[in-house]
Amino acid sequence: MMELRHLTMVNWHLFDVADIDVRGHVGVLGENRSGKSTILDMAQVVLTGGSRRFLRLNAVAGDSGKSRSGSKRSVVDYCLGTLGEDQRRRDEARTYIALGFEDTEGARSPVTIGMALEARKSDSRETVLALFVAVGTVLSSKDFIEQRGKSQFPAQWEDVRARIVAAVGEGNFVNHRDRASDYVREYMRHLLPHSSFGEQNASALQKSIVNAMTLDHNQTATQFVRNYILEDSPIGIKELRESIQTYRNISETIRKMRLRLEALRALRGVLAALEEALETKFREEWVAKRATWLAARATNLDFKTKRRTEMARRDAAAKELEFIDDDVKAIDKEIERLTAAIAEHDAKTGRKSLQQTADVAGQAAHRASADFKARMENIRRLEPLRAMCADGFEDFVPALERLLTATAGADIGGVSDEVTAAEKSFAASGAKWLPKIDEARQRIIAELSGLRGRRDEVLERIRQHAAGGARAYLGDDTELLCRRLRQGGMVPRVLCDIIEVAEPEWVGAAEALLGRDREACSWTERISAPPRQSSRKVAASFAMHRS
């Protein structure tokens, strides 16, 4: 049987640090305000998990246990050490309370259950840091405090938790800080292993513990069971009807859930088939990837083999290159020796100066050949001047003909006296012909400029015709006439550009077409093909309106 053996309190009401060993039946005796209710309420809070649904703190001291609402003391008051309205032992506190149990027969491991709390005077509710169950050891105050010099302070909860886990192991430590009922069920598994530890039994245990600690036993057995064991449950018609309706709703829900269960079973079969298909698909994909990997691995091995072969060839080539470098160095030394010997021999025989003289002569011959070719090219450029037989150049052309004939097929290796004489004769006669040549050049440039102007005019007329202009066929005389009429204050208007009359008898009709507005008309006659037909073209006709 698990029996209470140790009580630990850190910052609980008037106890800063306290350890109380108990064994067997224990009685708590003392004067008023000595802390008897403090110890009992500590055990009540630990065993109920601090659930406000069941707590009746300081009930005996408050009203002899007759009322659940008589106590005005709370868990926060115990943590802060509240003595009166404005009297507190602490403004804020970190509190640890724990109960240690041992098996009287030694068959089970010891168990410690407890709570870690934080409270402040500005908050009416405490903060629950932990509702823990540690299997394997009985904890004392030294597990919850840290020493700073000669003073003791409550340690941080994370540090305490690390100590407990180090002592009992992670699997023997449980913290249900969010739900007191889960915490109670957890320690019931270890303290009451042969009893059921469901939700209802946990609630009944919490109620029994609170009622037992209020020391109110002046009741019958029925009252004791109702007050200590059973929850208050007065029967009401409204609640009964609601329960019946709830039962019916539950039955309908069960029916629907069974239908859903059947559908889910069918769906499970579909999912099983889908799982099998996906498994087959993934297996095939894995096989394909495995095959790809094996192929890549084979290629990689092939590349590694080729790399090793090429590296071996490279190393052999490097060694061969070293031998070749040695041979090259030996050859370079031999070349240096031979160069020194040649230089010494040239110094003795004068070969170097002769070589320099030969190089200078070769350069001079090259320049002479280039000059001769330039002279011949300049003479050939005079070829177009043969056509200048008019304008007084008759005497100049024979000298040119003589020069061109003499230089035809001339070579630098055999220049005849005829070429030299013809060149001198042409150069002597060329001075007196320069003014005439310059005059002819100026005349040709002027004629070229006139021709370019006429060409531009013709191109402009062609452009106007292509663009559909009305003045493309007007002659120069007609343009001049229009310009003079404008200067005279009149506004000439082109009625037509060209009228080609194939039959002479239609000339009158053309004149009639111009009407009374016609005051001037320029006619040109020409004979056009085919024969036996004459045609006239009206070059231009204008209607002038006096302004």
DAMOCOR-V737760 format. One record per residue. PSI is psi in radians with two decimals (NA if undefined). OMEGA is omega in radians with two decimals (none if undefined). Layout:
PSI_OMEGA, PSI_OMEGA
This chain:
2.41_3.12, 2.26_-3.05, 2.48_3.12, 2.25_-3.09, -0.36_-3.02, 2.44_3.04, 2.33_3.13, 2.30_3.11, 2.24_3.05, 2.02_-3.10, 0.85_3.08, 1.86_-3.10, -2.07_-3.10, -0.07_-3.14, 2.02_3.06, -0.94_3.06, 2.11_-3.08, 2.40_3.02, 2.23_-3.12, 2.05_3.06, 2.34_-3.14, 2.77_3.13, 2.32_3.12, -2.48_-3.14, 2.34_-3.03, 2.42_3.03, 2.42_3.14, 1.94_-3.09, 2.59_3.10, 2.95_3.12, 3.00_3.07, 2.50_3.13, 0.38_3.12, -0.19_3.07, 0.22_3.12, -0.87_3.13, -0.52_3.13, -0.75_-3.14, -0.78_3.14, -0.72_-3.14, -0.57_3.07, -0.80_3.12, -0.67_3.13, -0.77_-3.13, -0.75_-3.11, -0.79_-3.06, -0.50_3.13, -0.07_-3.10, 0.37_3.13, 0.39_-3.10, 2.12_3.14, -0.28_3.13, -0.50_-3.05, -0.36_-2.98, 2.40_2.99, 1.33_-3.03, 2.41_3.09, 0.58_-3.06, -0.66_-3.11, -0.76_-3.14, -0.45_-3.05, -0.87_-3.04, 0.54_3.09, 0.46_3.04, 0.24_-3.08, -0.36_-3.05, 2.48_3.11, -0.23_-3.09, 0.11_-3.07, -0.51_-3.08, 2.32_3.09, 0.09_-3.13, 2.47_-3.11, 3.04_3.11, -0.65_3.11, -0.70_3.13, -0.71_3.13, -0.70_-3.12, -0.67_-3.10, -0.15_-3.11, 0.83_-3.10, 2.27_3.13, -0.51_-3.14, -2.84_-3.10, -0.83_-3.08, 0.31_-3.12, 2.07_3.13, 2.54_3.06, -0.49_-3.12, 2.52_3.03, -0.47_3.03, 2.64_-3.04, 2.63_2.93, 2.07_-2.96, 2.42_3.04, 2.24_3.05, 2.41_-3.05, 2.64_3.07, 2.27_3.13, 2.32_-3.10, 2.52_3.07, 2.64_3.13, 2.16_-3.12, -0.43_3.14, -0.16_3.11, 0.24_-3.11, -0.43_-3.07, 2.76_-3.14, 2.61_3.07, 2.71_-3.09, 2.40_3.02, 2.22_3.05, 2.56_-3.11, -3.11_-3.10, 2.61_3.00, 2.16_-3.01, 2.72_2.97, 2.45_-3.11, 2.61_3.08, 2.65_-3.10, -0.36_3.14, -0.22_-3.12, 2.44_3.13, -0.21_-3.13, 2.54_3.10, 2.79_3.06, 2.14_-3.13, 1.98_3.09, -0.56_-3.08, 2.50_2.88, 1.65_-2.90, 2.68_3.04, 2.08_-3.13, 2.06_-3.10, 2.14_3.06, -0.12_-3.13, 2.74_3.00, 2.00_-3.08, 2.64_3.08, -3.12_-3.06, -0.50_-3.12, -0.33_3.08, -0.20_-3.05, -0.03_-3.07, 2.87_3.02, 2.53_-3.06, 2.21_3.04, 1.67_-3.04, -2.17_3.09, -0.03_-3.09, 2.68_3.12, 2.40_-3.12, 2.57_3.08, 2.30_-3.09, 2.83_3.04, 2.54_-3.07, -0.66_3.14, -0.65_3.09, -0.73_3.12, -0.78_3.14, -0.73_3.13, -0.67_3.12, -0.77_-3.09, -0.78_-3.14, -0.66_3.10, -0.54_-3.09, -0.70_-3.01, -0.28_-3.09, 2.65_-3.08, -0.62_-3.10, -0.29_-3.14, 0.27_3.12, 2.22_-3.13, 2.39_3.13, 1.95_3.09, 1.16_-3.03, -0.31_-3.05, -0.47_-3.09, 2.09_-3.14, -0.62_-3.11, -0.70_3.10, -0.68_3.10, -0.77_3.14, -0.76_3.13, -0.61_-3.14, -0.83_-3.11, -0.39_3.05, -0.60_3.12, -0.54_-3.08, -0.60_-3.11, -0.54_-3.12, 1.18_-3.01, -0.39_-3.07, -0.04_3.13, 2.82_3.09, 2.43_-3.12, 0.87_3.06, 3.13_-3.09, -0.75_-3.11, -0.73_3.12, -0.61_3.11, -0.76_3.12, -0.72_3.12, -0.68_3.12, -0.74_3.12, -0.75_3.14, -0.73_-3.14, -0.73_-3.14, -0.79_-3.12, -0.78_-3.12, -0.64_-3.13, -0.63_-3.09, -0.17_3.05, -0.13_3.06, 0.63_3.10, 1.71_-3.06, 0.18_3.14, 1.11_-3.07, 2.82_3.02, 2.99_3.13, -0.68_3.12, -0.79_3.12, -0.68_-3.13, -0.79_-3.14, -0.77_-3.12, -0.72_-3.06, -0.63_-3.01, -0.53_-3.03, -0.87_-3.04, 2.67_3.01, 2.56_3.04, 2.12_-3.08, 1.21_3.07, 2.45_-3.09, 2.29_3.07, 2.56_-3.11, -0.76_-3.12, -0.80_3.14, -0.63_3.12, -0.79_3.10, -0.74_3.11, -0.62_3.11, -0.73_3.12, -0.79_3.12, -0.65_3.09, -0.70_3.11, -0.77_3.12, -0.75_3.12, -0.67_3.13, -0.70_3.11, -0.76_3.12, -0.69_3.11, -0.67_3.11, -0.73_3.12, -0.80_3.14, -0.65_-3.14, -0.59_3.08, -0.71_3.08, -0.74_3.11, -0.61_3.13, -0.74_3.10, -0.75_3.11, -0.68_3.13, -0.62_3.09, -0.74_3.08, -0.72_3.12, -0.60_3.12, -0.68_3.08, -0.75_3.11, -0.74_-3.14, -0.64_3.10, -0.75_3.10, -0.71_3.11, -0.70_3.11, -0.74_3.13, -0.72_3.12, -0.75_3.12, -0.68_3.11, -0.75_3.10, -0.75_3.14, -0.84_-3.11, -0.63_3.12, -0.72_3.11, -0.74_3.10, -0.67_3.13, -0.72_3.12, -0.73_3.13, -0.77_3.12, -0.64_3.11, -0.73_3.11, -0.73_3.09, -0.73_3.13, -0.73_3.13, -0.71_3.11, -0.76_3.10, -0.65_3.12, -0.73_3.11, -0.74_3.09, -0.71_3.13, -0.74_3.10, -0.68_3.09, -0.77_3.11, -0.70_3.13, -0.70_3.11, -0.81_3.11, -0.65_-3.13, -0.76_3.12, -0.71_3.12, -0.82_-3.13, -0.65_3.10, -0.66_3.08, -0.74_3.08, -0.73_3.13, -0.76_3.13, -0.71_3.11, -0.72_3.11, -0.64_3.13, -0.74_3.10, -0.74_3.10, -0.68_3.13, -0.63_3.10, -0.76_3.09, -0.75_-3.13, -0.71_3.10, -0.72_3.11, -0.74_3.11, -0.72_3.13, -0.74_3.11, -0.73_3.11, -0.71_3.11, -0.73_3.11, -0.73_3.12, -0.71_3.12, -0.70_3.10, -0.75_3.11, -0.71_3.13, -0.79_-3.14, -0.67_3.11, -0.73_3.11, -0.69_3.13, -0.73_3.12, -0.75_3.12, -0.72_3.12, -0.72_3.14, -0.73_3.11, -0.67_3.12, -0.60_-3.13, -0.66_-3.03, -0.21_-3.09, 0.31_-3.09, -0.61_-3.08, -0.74_3.14, -0.68_3.09, -0.68_3.12, -0.72_3.11, -0.73_3.12, -0.74_3.11, -0.69_3.13, -0.71_3.13, -0.73_3.13, -0.70_3.10, -0.74_3.12, -0.71_3.13, -0.72_3.11, -0.67_3.12, -0.74_3.12, -0.70_3.13, -0.71_3.12, -0.72_3.12, -0.71_3.13, -0.73_-3.14, -0.76_3.12, -0.67_3.12, -0.70_3.11, -0.79_3.14, -0.66_3.13, -0.72_3.12, -0.67_3.13, -0.73_-3.14, -0.50_3.11, -0.28_3.13, 0.00_-3.08, -0.74_-3.12, -0.31_-3.09, -0.14_3.09, -0.48_-3.11, -0.09_-3.08, 1.16_-3.13, -0.28_-3.12, -3.07_3.08, 0.56_3.03, 0.26_-3.13, 0.27_-3.07, -0.65_-3.11, -0.38_-3.08, -0.51_-3.04, -0.69_-3.14, -0.72_3.11, -0.66_3.11, -0.72_3.13, -0.73_3.13, -0.75_-3.12, -0.80_-3.12, -0.66_3.14, -0.70_-3.11, -0.62_-3.08, -0.10_3.14, 2.09_3.13, 0.25_3.13, 2.56_-3.14, 2.61_-3.09, -0.42_-3.13, -0.29_-3.14, 1.22_3.14, 2.14_-3.10, 2.86_3.10, -0.47_3.13, -0.71_3.13, -0.76_-3.13, -0.75_-3.12, -0.74_3.14, -0.67_-3.14, -0.71_3.12, -0.72_3.14, -0.76_-3.13, -0.67_3.12, -0.63_-3.13, -0.69_-3.13, -0.26_-3.08, -0.43_-3.07, -0.68_-3.09, -0.30_3.13, -0.13_-3.12, -0.78_3.12, -0.76_-3.14, -0.74_3.14, -0.68_-3.14, -0.70_3.11, -0.77_3.11, -0.68_3.12, -0.73_3.14, -0.70_3.14, -0.74_3.14, -0.67_3.12, -0.71_3.14, -0.81_3.12, -0.70_3.13, -0.67_3.12, -0.74_3.10, -0.74_3.12, -0.69_3.09, -0.68_3.11, -0.78_3.11, -0.69_3.11, -0.78_3.12, -0.67_3.14, -0.78_3.13, -0.74_3.12, -0.64_3.12, -0.71_3.11, -0.70_3.10, -0.70_3.11, -0.77_3.12, -0.72_3.13, -0.75_3.13, -0.53_3.14, -0.02_3.13, 0.44_-3.14, 2.64_-3.08, -0.20_-3.03, 0.35_-3.04, -0.51_-3.04, 0.11_-3.12, 2.37_3.12, 3.01_-3.13, -0.68_-3.14, -0.69_3.12, -0.71_3.09, -0.75_3.13, -0.71_3.11, -0.76_3.12, -0.73_-3.11, -0.72_-3.13, -0.63_3.09, -0.68_3.09, -0.70_3.12, -0.49_3.13, 0.10_3.08, 0.13_3.13, 2.85_-3.11, 1.63_3.13, 2.55_3.14, 2.22_-3.13, 2.05_3.11, -0.63_3.08, 2.75_-3.14, -1.07_-3.11, 2.22_3.00, 2.02_3.12, 2.03_-3.13, 1.93_-3.12, -0.59_-3.12, 2.28_-3.09, -0.53_-3.09, -0.21_3.13, 0.04_3.13, -0.74_3.13, -0.66_3.11, -0.65_3.11, -0.71_3.12, -0.65_3.11, -0.55_3.13, -0.59_3.14, -0.53_3.05, -2.90_-3.06, -0.26_-3.13, -0.28_-3.09, 2.20_3.07, -0.29_3.11, 2.50_-3.13, 2.32_3.11, 2.18_-3.09, 2.48_2.97, 2.37_-3.12, 2.48_3.02, 2.74_3.13, 2.12_-3.11, 2.72_3.09, 2.63_0.06, 2.87_3.11, 2.88_-3.10, 0.11_3.06, 2.24_3.08, 2.56_-3.14, 2.64_3.06, 2.57_3.05, 2.26_3.01, 1.91_-3.07, -0.76_3.10, 2.53_3.05, 2.50_-3.03, 2.60_2.97, 2.00_-3.09, 2.32_3.10, 2.21_-3.12, 2.39_-3.10, NA_none
